[in-house]
Amino acid sequence: MDLAEIVKSLQDFEGVSRKESIENITNKLKNVYNIAGDTLLDFGEDASAIDIGDGNIILFAADGIWGKLMDADPYWAGYCSILVNVNDIAAMGAKPIAMVNILSINNNDIANDLINGITDGCKKFNVPMVGGHFHPDTDYNALDVAIIGIAKKDKIITSFGAEINDKVIVAIDLDGRQHPKFKLNWDTTYLKDEKIVQDQIIAMKKIAEKNLVTGGKDISNPGTLGTLEMLLESSNVGAKVDLNKIPKNENVNWDDWLKSYPGAGFVLTAKEENVEELINLLKEVSIIASVVGEVINDKKLFLSDENSEIVLFDQEKNPVLKINKD
Amino acid sequence: MDLAEIVKSLQDFEGVSRKESIENITNKLKNVYNIAGDTLLDFGEDASAIDIGDGNIILFAADGIWGKLMDADPYWAGYCSILVNVNDIAAMGAKPIAMVNILSINNNDIANDLINGITDGCKKFNVPMVGGHFHPDTDYNALDVAIIGIAKKDKIITSFGAEINDKVIVAIDLDGRQHPKFKLNWDTTYLKDEKIVQDQIIAMKKIAEKNLVTGGKDISNPGTLGTLEMLLESSNVGAKVDLNKIPKNENVNWDDWLKSYPGAGFVLTAKEENVEELINLLKEVSIIASVVGEVINDKKLFLSDENSEIVLFDQEKNPVLKINKD
């Protein structure tokens, strides 16, 4: 695949385009986003932050599991429901402290597999599942999980702080496997010792506490560059990215790689003087981070290789988040 | 209906029997309920409590909306998703601080009605909806909401503290209406000024802070006596209840009344010396509370009227919660 083909494939990718219909919903919910006055962040974060006083904030997020994943492999769906929620909190530099789930089930075998995946996920990340709600008689299977984390008020990583001339860093654990059933799941946790998996979360907390980054987000369904675009849109900036500098496992092709949802993967922006410490901190926990480009004023994401440079996303024409900020 | 007919009807009530299949799920999830060591309460609460240090705890709960309600009236389903979650937190004497939602939608009209119900609910209770996740392409409609609240560590109302000889109190806002479409929704909030609705939540917080009750739970799908039975099971006790002492709106028949889900309704247990203050505090916010019986050692819920006494629930034979505590 040449650069133009990769760009076209990423623009058409379901993980990116599926975000479109969020606009209508978010615009209405904005009216009740901060009615009590304690909500700190704007829309666009994976988790919201609530000021509870004493310098502490609670981060609060929720994620549902795609029906496709649920039907194909309930155990893995259960496991991933923990992974994606923990990553929402970890990416913001907070400590995940508890989860609840809502389970809708039409089949007991599926329920058992799901619960086993959930419990194994909780153990892997050391985050308790403290409650929830169970619909035993639906005509579909669904799993939703919500999570809370805790952090100091001025020590969280958000999507809103990327500034022009910041370095763009992609950080991914390259020691993993394409999941046997879902090649876009870059699984770096299931076969790995829980100690290192939990240390990866702590590393992000350290990075937040040391103020090493200006922005950050965990790589999720939109893939590495789709997630970066979401961060850029939240920060009202663009970026230039050199494809060849993105850390990649050599056994995976570029198209799969850029669409993958990694077990531990983040897009970050940082001042140049903090890049080295950031990269070293992540390296200690098996996450390979590299500077892949820089933040620019022009609200586009340019992707280049040795031969050319192409606009992958343009916030005027094909944004990913599409949040109406007015 | 005589007492025997009422008892039979309540024993067969879907709101009670639907709890049955929870057992299998909860037993497995118990393994990951407290893996990080900060989970304070046992299973059986509507919300779980996580110790965040400094004497503060975060309460965390989730509730899904029954598919039936969703299909029949999406606006009301959205509104109720807020009500039931807020009540889970309020019943424990905590301050609700934020919610997230997960929305699965196959139809845009339904989505709009739902969102309008959600935003109106948030405004009524003054609790923000700070985030969530949206599945735009499911083949079903579903709405799950999770909520967090905050309280002081030793100042929450739980289901575990009811003691033998405590008074059993039923507290319900009698100023309401059977919802036009759902007669078992005893709606006391929708037409009421938001000030009094929010004061009802604050009243429960005061009751918790003054240690006026030994146990408490908000009346939900299992109805007044089904909810009381859940509280009794969690506390490993039984109770004797006089039907005629239960506060009731005179326009509603007993069968509907006892199966209703009130907008503001609680079952409580308290020491005799605290009953008067408790009743007065609730009366100030339009909630009528009466002593309806007392807690006993025998693990049964006896219901009596002027003529007879019948066992409504027996924890050996027909419990509601069915949590395996071993």
HADDOCK unambig.tbl for C-alpha pairs under 7 A between the chains (distance, minus, plus):
assign (segid A and resid 21 and name CA) (segid B and resid 136 and name CA) 6.69 0.50 0.50
assign (segid A and resid 22 and name CA) (segid B and resid 134 and name CA) 6.89 0.50 0.50
assign (segid A and resid 29 and name CA) (segid B and resid 119 and name CA) 6.57 0.50 0.50
assign (segid A and resid 32 and name CA) (segid B and resid 119 and name CA) 5.98 0.50 0.50
assign (segid A and resid 32 and name CA) (segid B and resid 122 and name CA) 6.34 0.50 0.50
assign (segid A and resid 32 and name CA) (segid B and resid 123 and name CA) 6.92 0.50 0.50
assign (segid A and resid 32 and name CA) (segid B and resid 128 and name CA) 5.29 0.50 0.50
assign (segid A and resid 32 and name CA) (segid B and resid 129 and name CA) 5.87 0.50 0.50
assign (segid A and resid 33 and name CA) (segid B and resid 128 and name CA) 5.12 0.50 0.50
assign (segid A and resid 33 and name CA) (segid B and resid 129 and name CA) 5.20 0.50 0.50
assign (segid A and resid 33 and name CA) (segid B and resid 130 and name CA) 5.01 0.50 0.50
assign (segid A and resid 34 and name CA) (segid B and resid 128 and name CA) 5.49 0.50 0.50
assign (segid A and resid 35 and name CA) (segid B and resid 126 and name CA) 6.30 0.50 0.50
assign (segid A and resid 35 and name CA) (segid B and resid 127 and name CA) 6.76 0.50 0.50
assign (segid A and resid 35 and name CA) (segid B and resid 128 and name CA) 5.50 0.50 0.50
assign (segid A and resid 36 and name CA) (segid B and resid 126 and name CA) 6.03 0.50 0.50
assign (segid A and resid 36 and name CA) (segid B and resid 127 and name CA) 6.19 0.50 0.50
assign (segid A and resid 36 and name CA) (segid B and resid 128 and name CA) 6.25 0.50 0.50
assign (segid A and resid 48 and name CA) (segid B and resid 130 and name CA) 5.94 0.50 0.50
assign (segid A and resid 48 and name CA) (segid B and resid 131 and name CA) 6.34 0.50 0.50
assign (segid A and resid 61 and name CA) (segid B and resid 100 and name CA) 6.67 0.50 0.50
assign (segid A and resid 61 and name CA) (segid B and resid 131 and name CA) 6.56 0.50 0.50
assign (segid A and resid 61 and name CA) (segid B and resid 132 and name CA) 6.31 0.50 0.50
assign (segid A and resid 62 and name CA) (segid B and resid 100 and name CA) 6.42 0.50 0.50
assign (segid A and resid 62 and name CA) (segid B and resid 101 and name CA) 6.93 0.50 0.50
assign (segid A and resid 62 and name CA) (segid B and resid 102 and name CA) 6.87 0.50 0.50
assign (segid A and resid 62 and name CA) (segid B and resid 132 and name CA) 5.12 0.50 0.50
assign (segid A and resid 62 and name CA) (segid B and resid 133 and name CA) 6.10 0.50 0.50
assign (segid A and resid 63 and name CA) (segid B and resid 132 and name CA) 6.83 0.50 0.50
assign (segid A and resid 63 and name CA) (segid B and resid 133 and name CA) 5.48 0.50 0.50
assign (segid A and resid 64 and name CA) (segid B and resid 102 and name CA) 6.65 0.50 0.50
assign (segid A and resid 64 and name CA) (segid B and resid 133 and name CA) 6.46 0.50 0.50
assign (segid A and resid 100 and name CA) (segid B and resid 61 and name CA) 6.67 0.50 0.50
assign (segid A and resid 100 and name CA) (segid B and resid 62 and name CA) 6.42 0.50 0.50
assign (segid A and resid 101 and name CA) (segid B and resid 62 and name CA) 6.93 0.50 0.50
assign (segid A and resid 102 and name CA) (segid B and resid 62 and name CA) 6.88 0.50 0.50
assign (segid A and resid 102 and name CA) (segid B and resid 64 and name CA) 6.65 0.50 0.50
assign (segid A and resid 102 and name CA) (segid B and resid 144 and name CA) 6.94 0.50 0.50
assign (segid A and resid 119 and name CA) (segid B and resid 29 and name CA) 6.56 0.50 0.50
assign (segid A and resid 119 and name CA) (segid B and resid 32 and name CA) 5.98 0.50 0.50
assign (segid A and resid 122 and name CA) (segid B and resid 32 and name CA) 6.34 0.50 0.50
assign (segid A and resid 123 and name CA) (segid B and resid 32 and name CA) 6.92 0.50 0.50
assign (segid A and resid 126 and name CA) (segid B and resid 35 and name CA) 6.29 0.50 0.50
assign (segid A and resid 126 and name CA) (segid B and resid 36 and name CA) 6.03 0.50 0.50
assign (segid A and resid 127 and name CA) (segid B and resid 35 and name CA) 6.75 0.50 0.50
assign (segid A and resid 127 and name CA) (segid B and resid 36 and name CA) 6.19 0.50 0.50
assign (segid A and resid 128 and name CA) (segid B and resid 32 and name CA) 5.27 0.50 0.50
assign (segid A and resid 128 and name CA) (segid B and resid 33 and name CA) 5.11 0.50 0.50
assign (segid A and resid 128 and name CA) (segid B and resid 34 and name CA) 5.49 0.50 0.50
assign (segid A and resid 128 and name CA) (segid B and resid 35 and name CA) 5.50 0.50 0.50
assign (segid A and resid 128 and name CA) (segid B and resid 36 and name CA) 6.26 0.50 0.50
assign (segid A and resid 129 and name CA) (segid B and resid 32 and name CA) 5.86 0.50 0.50
assign (segid A and resid 129 and name CA) (segid B and resid 33 and name CA) 5.21 0.50 0.50
assign (segid A and resid 130 and name CA) (segid B and resid 33 and name CA) 5.00 0.50 0.50
assign (segid A and resid 130 and name CA) (segid B and resid 48 and name CA) 5.95 0.50 0.50
assign (segid A and resid 131 and name CA) (segid B and resid 48 and name CA) 6.34 0.50 0.50
assign (segid A and resid 131 and name CA) (segid B and resid 61 and name CA) 6.57 0.50 0.50
assign (segid A and resid 132 and name CA) (segid B and resid 61 and name CA) 6.29 0.50 0.50
assign (segid A and resid 132 and name CA) (segid B and resid 62 and name CA) 5.11 0.50 0.50
assign (segid A and resid 132 and name CA) (segid B and resid 63 and name CA) 6.84 0.50 0.50
assign (segid A and resid 133 and name CA) (segid B and resid 62 and name CA) 6.07 0.50 0.50
assign (segid A and resid 133 and name CA) (segid B and resid 63 and name CA) 5.46 0.50 0.50
assign (segid A and resid 133 and name CA) (segid B and resid 64 and name CA) 6.44 0.50 0.50
assign (segid A and resid 134 and name CA) (segid B and resid 22 and name CA) 6.84 0.50 0.50
assign (segid A and resid 136 and name CA) (segid B and resid 21 and name CA) 6.65 0.50 0.50
assign (segid A and resid 144 and name CA) (segid B and resid 102 and name CA) 6.94 0.50 0.50
assign (segid A and resid 146 and name CA) (segid B and resid 146 and name CA) 6.59 0.50 0.50
